[in-house]
């Protein structure tokens, strides 16, 4: 397992219960599938503005009231992997 998984879903249908974990899982899968390839990611923060809105693991897609997240920026939590946050 490559990523923090508070809901214990890594072995289930949804190992990526948030945007950051999705980016890490996608990068891991791509790097394993294409030897030598180390992709960088961008994360859509257009619908994740309310803190802990996804506290329930069943809340995963276009949650009502989620709000607009971080302004588009290249200052990310993990700049070695995530190049930017943006609004889609």
C-alpha positions as CSV (number, residue, x, y, z in Angstrom):
1,X,0.0,0.0,0.0
2,X,1.3,3.4,-0.9
3,X,-1.0,5.8,0.9
4,X,-2.7,6.6,4.1
5,X,-6.1,4.9,4.1
6,X,-8.2,5.8,7.2
7,X,-11.2,4.0,5.8
8,X,-9.5,0.8,5.2
9,X,-10.5,0.8,1.5
10,X,-7.2,0.0,-0.1
11,X,-8.1,-3.6,-0.7
12,X,-11.7,-2.7,-1.5
13,X,-13.4,-0.9,-4.5
14,X,-12.1,2.6,-3.6
15,X,-8.5,2.8,-2.5
16,X,-8.4,6.5,-3.1
17,X,-11.0,8.2,-0.9
18,X,-9.5,11.6,-1.4
19,X,-7.8,13.6,-4.1
20,X,-4.3,13.2,-2.7
21,X,-4.5,9.5,-2.3
22,X,-5.9,9.2,-5.8
23,X,-2.9,11.1,-7.2
24,X,-0.5,8.8,-5.3
25,X,-2.3,5.6,-6.3
26,X,-2.5,6.7,-10.0
27,X,1.2,7.6,-9.9
28,X,2.1,4.3,-8.4
29,X,0.1,2.3,-11.0
30,X,1.6,4.3,-13.9
31,X,5.1,3.9,-12.6
32,X,4.6,0.1,-12.1
33,X,3.1,-0.2,-15.6
34,X,5.8,1.8,-17.4
35,X,9.2,1.0,-16.0
36,X,11.3,4.2,-15.5
37,X,8.3,6.5,-15.8
38,X,7.8,8.8,-12.8
39,X,4.7,10.9,-13.6
40,X,3.7,14.1,-11.8
41,X,0.1,14.9,-11.0
42,X,-2.2,17.9,-10.9
43,X,-5.2,17.8,-8.5
44,X,-8.7,19.4,-9.1
45,X,-9.6,21.3,-6.0
46,X,-12.8,22.7,-7.5
47,X,-15.1,20.7,-5.2
48,X,-13.3,20.0,-1.9
49,X,-13.4,23.3,0.0
50,X,-15.2,22.2,3.2
51,X,-12.8,20.6,5.7
52,X,-13.7,17.0,6.7
53,X,-16.6,17.0,4.3
54,X,-15.5,13.5,3.4
55,X,-15.3,12.3,7.0
56,X,-17.7,9.5,6.2
57,X,-16.0,7.1,3.8
58,X,-19.2,6.6,1.8
59,X,-19.1,10.3,0.8
60,X,-16.8,10.2,-2.2
61,X,-18.3,11.9,-5.3
62,X,-19.6,15.5,-5.8
63,X,-20.7,15.9,-2.2
64,X,-23.4,18.4,-1.7
65,X,-22.0,21.5,0.1
66,X,-18.4,20.5,-0.5
67,X,-17.5,24.0,-1.7
68,X,-14.7,25.3,-3.8
69,X,-11.2,24.3,-2.6
70,X,-7.8,25.8,-2.7
71,X,-7.1,28.5,-5.2
72,X,-5.1,27.2,-8.2
73,X,-1.5,27.1,-7.3
74,X,1.8,25.3,-7.8
75,X,2.5,25.3,-4.1
76,X,1.4,21.8,-3.2
77,X,1.6,19.5,-0.1
78,X,3.9,17.1,-2.0
79,X,5.8,19.0,-4.8
80,X,7.9,16.0,-5.7
81,X,4.7,14.3,-7.0
82,X,1.9,16.9,-7.3
83,X,2.7,19.8,-9.6
84,X,-0.4,21.9,-9.1
85,X,-3.9,22.4,-7.7
86,X,-6.4,23.7,-10.1
87,X,-10.2,24.2,-10.6
88,X,-11.7,22.1,-13.4
